[in-house]
Amino acid sequence: MQLFTIGVNHHTAPLSVREQVVFQGDGVEVALRDLVDHRPVQEAALVSTCNRTELYCNTEEPAAAIDWLAEYHRLSTRSLQPYVYALPTAGAVKHAFRVASGLDSMVVGEPQILGQFKQAVKVAEQAGTLGVLLHKLFQRTFSVAKEVRTHTEIGASSVSMAACAVHLAERIFASVAEQSVLFIGAGEMIELCAAHFCAARPRRVTFANRTIERAEELAGRYGAAAITLTELVEQLPAHDVVVTCTASPLPIIGKGTMERTIKARRHRPVFMVDLAVPRDIEAEVAELDDVFLYTVDDLGRVAQEGASSRQAAVAQAEAIIDHKVQDFMHWLENREAVPSIRALRDQAERARRHEMERALRRLARGDDPEQVLDYLSRALTNKLLHAPTHALGSAEAEDRKQLLAILSRLYNIHRHE
């Protein structure tokens, strides 16, 4: 079997493609079991975020995994293929290290991806699809990510998506402090955005969520109001800034809803940030004159402005990762030799036990111990050397030269001696 990373991300696929291959919540465990049970895949783990959907797997047939990814989302392999990458072994290892370290993120150095990686491993363990190879890969991945963040400044000047959202809002409005902000959803990204926006002390803040309890929890933290999604259409006109990030498979705000909202607002502008993948806001909303809609990809482009300040840290991080990839590949190559080493040791152990039993029988019948030990050592030596000497004696000239070189290296033999 061989290690592969298969997936799509913000480098290879637009948002319109990425949102078609997202795995949500409890469905990940079911998906992993389906993959391992019905495809030639021994181990698998899924990392699915707004920027990427990646399958880390142990397989000899990556094409089968790509077919599964397409079929699972009711897509044709042909339509998905242009956006998919399949990185074998060393490429897969390096990619995992870079992603977890924040080097492959839309916002270089962002720390959230490491937590998402750890959650992916936890889910794969629960699904029973994490074996020795992937377990070792992810443990090394977490170690490398920690070393990169400890020994470089990769995260020191990182501009988060949440900070970008506030920055963009300030381009539309003179001051966020004078605006009403509506957060839709209650996950980690909404929490981050709420922390950044509320630091600007907006005039009014509301949290909307499917379950009111979670919305009330966040509202209590920021002295805000809490509503359910059923109240969303009614509440939209009262807010100047809308930040949404839910796990809904379909948009929750459509063009018609926003047309009515703009009319109710008497065409006062609305700044909207859709951080969800799949999108929470229909793409057509961006066509409305009084709506400023930004997606996760839009924020990523803004976040890259001024990225030159991180280039030195990126170079340091890449050097650390290259070294760690070599270490992992050395472990992987050694692992491939383990079955042969084990078989060799088992063979030697059987020979040892056999000769030991013969020696004990001779001692039991009263033979001279010195002679028994001498016979034991000779017999064991002959057995251990029989296979290599026989192979050397029966080899053709060309093969014999190669065998001599191997034996000299294995047994540290200097022929001039």
N, C-alpha and C positions, 0 to 999 in steps of 0.2 A: 504493500500500500504506500501511497505518497500523499504528502500534505499539499493542499490547495486552498487558496483564497479566491472565492468566486463572488462577484457582486457588481453593483453599480454605485456610483457616488456623484458628488457635485462636480467633479472634474470630467466625468464621462457622460453624464446624463442630465438633461434639464429637469426642472421640478415636475413638469407634466409627465415624465417617465418615472421618476423616483416615487411619486405618490401612488403609482400603480403596483408597486412591488413591496409595499410596507407590510410588516407583520405586527399585529397589535396584541398586547397583553397576554392573556391566557392562551391565545391561539399559537404562540411560539412553541410551547411544549408539544402540542398536537402535531404541528408542522414538522418538528424535528423527528418525532417518532415515525411519521409517515415517510419521511425521506430515508431514514435508516432501515425501515422495514421493507420498503419497496424498490430501493435502488441499490446499486453496488457501492454503498457508502458505509464504512465501518464506524466512523465517529463524525459528529457534526455539532456546530454551535452557530447561532445566528446573532448578528449585531444589526439592529434595525433602528435607525435614528432619522431625523429630518434630513440629514446630509448623505446617508448611505444605507444600503441594505447589503450586508456581506455575510457569506456563508463560509465558515472555516471548516474544512472537512478532510478526512483521511480516506482517500479513494484512488483507484487507478483509472477511473473513467470520469473525468471532470465534465465531459459533454452530457453525461446522464444527470449530473447535478444541475447543469444549466437548463436542461429540458424540464426537470422537476420544478425549478424556480418559475419558469414561464407557465407551465401547466397549472401549478398551484394557484396562480393569480389569473388563470383563464386568458393567458396571452399566448401568442405563437412564438416559438423560439426564434423564428426568422425576424419578427418585429423587435424582439428584445436584444438579439445578438449584437447589433452595432454598438450598444452601450455597455456591454458586459466585459469585464476583465476576468481572466483565469490565471492566477499567478502560482506557479509551481514552486514547491519547497523553499529555496533560499529567498525567492521573491515574496512568497507568502509570509515567511518569518519576518523579513524586513518591513513588509507592509503592516503587519500586526504591531511591531515595535513602534513604527512611525505614527500610526493612528492613535495608539494608547498614549503616546507622548505628546500628542497635540500638534504634530508636524503636518498631518494631512487634513486638518480641520479647515473649515471655511474661515474661521478666526484662529490663526496660528497661536498655539499655546493655551487654548481654552481648556479648562480642567474637567468639564462635564463628561467628556468622552470616556475617561478612565472609569468613572462610575458606571457608565452604560456598558462598558466592557465587562466589568465585574458582575453586573446583573445578568448579562448574557451567559456567563460561565455558570452562575447559580442556576439559571433556568435549564441549561444543558445538563447539569448534574441531576436536577430533578427529573428531567426527561429520560435519563439513563443513556444519553448519547455521547457522553464525554469519556474517552478512553485514555490510555497512557500517553499517547502522542500529543493530543490536544491539551491534556492536563499540564504536561510539561511545558508546552508552548505558552500557555496563558500564565503560568507561574513565572516563567522567564519574562514575559511581556510586562507584567506588573512590576517586576524588579527593575527592568530597564526604564520604564516610565518614571519610577521613583528616582532612579539615578540621574536621569535627564533633568528632572525638575530640581533635584538637589544641587547638581553641579553646573547648571547653566541658568541663564536669566530668561529662559524661554517663555515663562508666564508673567514676568515682571511688568512688561508693557503691553500685555494682551488687552485688546479692546473687545469686550463681550457684546453679544447680540443685544442684550438688554441696554447696555450703555449706548449702542448705536441707535436703538429705537428712540431713546431720550434725545440724542443729538439731532436726529431727523425731525422729531417733533418741534424742536426749537428752531428749525428752519422754517416751519410752517407758522408757528405761533411765536409771538414776542416773548412769552413766558409760560412755561408749563404750570406755574403757580396759579395762573388765572383760568385754567381749564378744568373740565370734568373728565375723569378717566374711567373707562370701563374695562375690566379684565374678564375675559371669558375663558373658563377652565380653572384648574386648581393644582396643576402639576408643577414640576421643578422649574420649568421655564417661566411660567406665570409668576412663581414666587420670586425669581431673579428679577423679572421685569418690574414687579411691584416694588421691590426694594429700591430700584433705581428711580422709578417715577415718583414714589412717595418721598424720596429724599429731596425732591424739588418742591414738596408741599403743595400739591394740586388743590384746587378749590373743593373738589368733590371726588370721591373714589367709590366705585361699586364693583363687587365681585359677583359674577354669574357662573353658576355651575349646575350640572345635572342633579347632584345631591346638595341640598341646602346646607347640610351640616358642615361640609368641607368649605363652602363659601363663607359661612359664618365664622369658621375658625380663622381664615385669612382676614376677614373683615374686622374681627376683634383685635387682631394684631396691629392693624393700621387705622383703627377708628373709622371704618368704612361701612357701607351698606352691603347687604347680601340679598341676592335674588336667585330664582331658578331660571333655567333656560326657557321655560314657558312664558316668562315675563320679558324676554329679550326684545321682541319687536316693539313692545310698548315703551321700553326704557331707552332704546337706541337714540331717539332724537334729543335726549337730555345730555348726551355726552359728546365731547369734542375729540377725544382720543379713545380709540378702541384697540385693545391688544388681545388677540385670541390665539389659543393653543390647546385644542382638545384632541381627543382620540376618535372623533367622529369619522366614519368612513365616507360621509357625504357632507357637502357644504351646509353650514347652518345659517349663513347669511347670503341671500341671493341678490341679484341686481334689482328685482322688483321691490324687495324690502328696503334697499338703500335709496331707491328713487323716492319712495314714500317718506323715508327718513329725511332726506335732503329737502323735500317739499315742506315737511313739518318744521324744519330748522330755518326755513326761509333762505335756503342756499348758503348758510354759514358753513365754512369748510369743515370737513371731518378728516382727521388723520387716522389711518388704520394700519395695523401691523398684523399680518397673518403668519405666525410661526409654525403653523401645523402642517404636517405632511401625512396624509392627504390634506389639501387646503380646506380651511373652514369658511373662506369667503370666495364666492364665485369669481373667476378671473375677469368676467365682464364688468364687475363693479369698478375696475380701474378705468373704464371708459367714461365714467360720469365726471362732469366738469368740476364738481365741488368735493370730490373724494380724492384723497392722496393715499393710495394703497401700496404698501410695501410687503413683499414676500420674504421668506428666509434667504433666498438667493440675492435679493436686492440688498438686504442688510449685510450679507457676506461681502459684497463688492465695496460697500462703504467701509466695512471693518478693515479691508486691506489697504485703505489709504494710510500712508505713513508707515507701512510695514517694514521699511528699510531699517528702522531702529531695532528690529529683531533679527536682522540677518546674521550678525556675529553669533548670537545665541543659537540660531538655527544651524549654522556651520558646526558649532561645538556639539550640538545634539546629534547631528548626522554622523559625526566621527565616533561618538559613543555607540550609536546604533550599529554602525558598520562592524565595529569590533565585537559587539555582542552577537551579531548575526553569525560571525565566524565561529564563536564559541558554541552556539547552538548547533550549527552544522557539524562541528566536530563531535558533539554529543550524538547527533543523529547518525553519523557515519559509524561511530562506535557501536551504537545500538543495533545496527544492521549485522554486526559481527557477533552479537550476543548468542544467537542460536548455535553457531559453529563453535564458539568458545565453550558453551555449555556441553555440547556433544563431545568435544575433545576431552573435557574434564571428566565427563561421565565414563568415557571409554577408559581413561587412565585409572579412575576409581575402581572400575570393575576388575582391571588387571591387578591393581594393588590388593583388593580383597581376596582375589583368587590365590595369589601367591602367599598372602598372609595366612590363609586357611591351610595351605599345604605346609607352610613352615610350622604352624602350631601342631599339626598332626605329627610331624617328624620329631618335634620336641617332646610330644606326649609319649612317643614310643622310645624315648631315651637317646636320640641321636645327639652328637656333639653340638652344643649351641653355636660354637664358632663356625662349624661347617654349615649349619643351618642358615646362619646369617649370611655367610658368603654365597650360598646357593640362592637365597632369597634376593640378594642384591643383583646377582648375575641374571637371574630369570626376569626380574622386573626391568632391568636395563634392556635386555634383549627384546622384551615385549614392546616397550615404549619406542625403541629405535627400529623395530621391524618395518613398519609402514614407510617411513621416509627412506630407509636404505634400500628397500625393495623397489620403491618408485624411482630412485636414482639409478639403480642398476639396470632397470628395464626400460629406461627412457631413451629416445632417439637423441642424436647429437645436439640438435638445437634445443630440444626440451631439457636436456641434461644441463646445458649452460644456465638456463633460466632457473632450474631447480637448485643448482649449486649456489647461485646468487641468493635465492630465497633462504636456503638452509643456513648459509653463512650469516645472513642477517638474523634469522630466528635464533640460532644457537651461539651467535657472537663468535664465529670461527674465523681466525686469521690464517689463511692457507699457507703463508710463508713459514708459519710455525711448524 
